[in-house]
């Protein structure tokens, strides 16, 4: 059972957000005055076909791309009104990013890759605790090319969490992984959400992830085509696709 939740205020509140690329006849409208609300501590999954505006939306919430119009309020602050230096501080202190292809530093160990982001925070999480929680303790002194893809993604999650972010943005976090490893990573993200309380926005093509998510958004041609809350969550281990 799902329930519509449009029109409320929350931790992440997007209002009439518009984004275009190009000018004149070459102008492409990517986001068309979209509005949505994500509550603090929610796992929100964002679906949509290629070209629907998912990555653009994620980049704009992450302060990486400016809006043409509208607002993006995170914890009560409209990041669309922030100047460059304030945006850098927003990304540094509030955000964690998890990417499909990990983006680890190859010449740093697993521990060192996580520590890199710890230095950016005023209130970082203990690296040793993260290494244990993520199942990476025995691999802490290895380099990324010495561990599996799933372990590299665990390291990427640890790096994002080291800052103790309030908002975690995830771009296809299981897209490069096999079925078994994907379920392990989703279970880990589920536990991270429960234990650390960070709000998550997950961009994915995997429709099964909706069943473990508190909030489901679907973009179609730059507009919100679905915006519902999931009242009956399934544990990640029970997902099938």
WONOR-V802370 format. One line per field, one symbol per residue. phi: phi as a letter, one per 40 degrees, with the letter a starting at -180 (. if undefined). psi: psi as a letter, one per 40 degrees, with the letter a starting at -180 (. if undefined). Layout:
phi: ???
psi: ???
//
This chain:
phi: .bbcbcgccacbbbbfcbabbgbfcccbccbbfcbabbccgccbbbbicdgchcccdcccccgcbcccagbbcbfgbccccccdcccccdccbbbbbbbcbgfccccbcddccccdccccbcbcccccccdcccgbdcbcbccdcbbccccccccccccccdcfccbbbbbfcbcbbcdccdcccccccdcccccbgccbbbcabccccdcbbcbbbbcbfgbccaabbccbcbcdcccba
psi: hihheieiiadhhhhfhihiiiibeehhhdhgfihihhiheihhhhiiiheeeddddddddefdhiidiaihhhfehheeeiidddddddddddihhhidfdfihdeiidddddddddeeidgiihdddddddefedeedeiideeiiddddddddddddddefidhhhhhfeedeiidddddddddddddddddeeihhhhhiehddddeeidhhihhhfeihehgihhegihideeih.
//
